[in-house]
Amino acid sequence: MSLLFDSVGVQEILALSALLFSIGLYGLFTRRGIIAILMCVELMLNAVNLNLIGFDRLYVHDGSGQVMALFSIAVAAAEIAVGLALTIRLFRLRFTTNADEADTIREFKDFRN
């Protein structure tokens, strides 16, 4: 099993990371739905995590890149939770998850509903 991981070089890891980040960035600019936008942001964060682990493997070899990737995963989970809460609130108010109609989330009459 270690032969498989030793055969993958840092160049391949960085190329895969750049491809994932590019796909996420393209989706971020072209999608209209909030759920799809959140998925694209998550894809970009996973590409960054892959870069952190790849550079840790190339230069440092002490696991600090893996620790930073774990913190990044925790922050991404919190970001997704807040994003989904805002999406649910937007859907209850506007009956859509289109990001173009998310100019304001508060209600016009009463904010406490």
Secondary structure per residue as TSV (DSSP state, phi and psi in degrees):
chain	resnum	aa	ss	phi	psi
A	1	M	-	360.0	-35.1
A	2	S	H	-71.2	-22.8
A	3	L	H	-65.5	-34.2
A	4	L	H	-65.0	-43.8
A	5	F	H	-75.0	-27.8
A	6	D	H	-74.5	-24.8
A	7	S	H	-78.7	-17.6
A	8	V	S	-87.2	120.0
A	9	G	-	-89.8	173.9
A	10	V	H	-68.7	-31.7
A	11	Q	H	-62.4	-40.6
A	12	E	H	-67.6	-38.7
A	13	I	H	-64.4	-44.0
A	14	L	H	-69.2	-34.9
A	15	A	H	-65.8	-42.7
A	16	L	H	-63.6	-40.7
A	17	S	H	-64.2	-42.5
A	18	A	H	-64.7	-38.1
A	19	L	H	-64.6	-45.5
A	20	L	H	-63.2	-41.8
A	21	F	H	-65.2	-39.2
A	22	S	H	-65.6	-41.2
A	23	I	H	-63.4	-42.4
A	24	G	H	-65.2	-40.4
A	25	L	H	-67.5	-40.3
A	26	Y	H	-62.4	-44.8
A	27	G	H	-64.5	-35.1
A	28	L	H	-64.5	-37.8
A	29	F	H	-82.6	-21.4
A	30	T	H	-105.9	-19.8
A	31	R	-	-84.3	151.8
A	32	R	-	-109.9	-28.1
A	33	G	B	-77.7	142.6
A	34	I	H	-67.9	-36.5
A	35	I	H	-64.3	-43.5
A	36	A	H	-65.8	-36.8
A	37	I	H	-65.3	-42.2
A	38	L	H	-64.1	-37.0
A	39	M	H	-66.2	-37.7
A	40	C	H	-68.1	-38.4
A	41	V	H	-64.3	-39.2
A	42	E	H	-65.1	-38.0
A	43	L	H	-64.0	-39.7
A	44	M	H	-66.5	-39.9
A	45	L	H	-66.2	-35.5
A	46	N	H	-68.2	-33.3
A	47	A	H	-65.3	-39.1
A	48	V	H	-64.9	-41.0
A	49	N	H	-61.9	-39.6
A	50	L	H	-64.0	-38.7
A	51	N	H	-63.2	-43.7
A	52	L	H	-59.5	-44.1
A	53	I	H	-71.1	-37.0
A	54	G	H	-64.8	-43.8
A	55	F	H	-71.6	-30.6
A	56	D	I	-64.7	-39.2
A	57	R	I	-68.6	-34.0
A	58	L	I	-79.1	-45.2
A	59	Y	I	-107.3	-49.0
A	60	V	I	-92.5	-49.1
A	61	H	-	63.0	24.9
A	62	D	S	-118.2	3.1
A	63	G	S	88.0	3.8
A	64	S	H	-67.9	-31.7
A	65	G	H	-66.4	-35.8
A	66	Q	H	-69.4	-37.1
A	67	V	H	-66.2	-42.9
A	68	M	H	-64.7	-35.5
A	69	A	H	-65.4	-38.1
A	70	L	H	-64.9	-40.7
A	71	F	H	-64.6	-37.6
A	72	S	H	-65.2	-37.9
A	73	I	H	-64.9	-40.1
A	74	A	H	-65.0	-42.3
A	75	V	H	-65.8	-38.7
A	76	A	H	-64.6	-36.9
A	77	A	H	-65.3	-40.4
A	78	A	H	-67.2	-38.4
A	79	E	H	-64.8	-40.2
A	80	I	H	-66.8	-38.4
A	81	A	H	-63.1	-43.9
A	82	V	H	-67.3	-40.8
A	83	G	H	-63.3	-40.4
A	84	L	H	-69.3	-35.0
A	85	A	H	-64.0	-42.2
A	86	L	H	-65.8	-35.8
A	87	T	H	-65.8	-42.6
A	88	I	H	-63.7	-40.8
A	89	R	H	-64.5	-41.9
A	90	L	H	-64.4	-40.7
A	91	F	H	-66.7	-36.5
A	92	R	H	-68.5	-30.7
A	93	L	H	-87.4	-43.7
A	94	R	H	-109.2	-9.4
A	95	F	S	59.8	34.7
A	96	T	-	-153.0	156.2
A	97	T	-	-115.7	23.1
A	98	N	B	-74.3	129.3
A	99	A	G	-69.9	-22.5
A	100	D	G	-69.7	-25.2
A	101	E	G	-96.4	11.9
A	102	A	-	-96.3	40.4
A	103	D	S	-67.6	-35.7
A	104	T	-	-147.0	146.3
A	105	I	-	-106.1	-16.1
A	106	R	S	-79.4	153.4
A	107	E	-	-77.9	159.0
A	108	F	S	-82.5	-34.9
A	109	K	S	-87.6	-63.0
A	110	D	-	-134.9	127.1
A	111	F	T	-82.0	-14.1
A	112	R	T	-88.6	7.4
A	113	N	-	-69.7	360.0
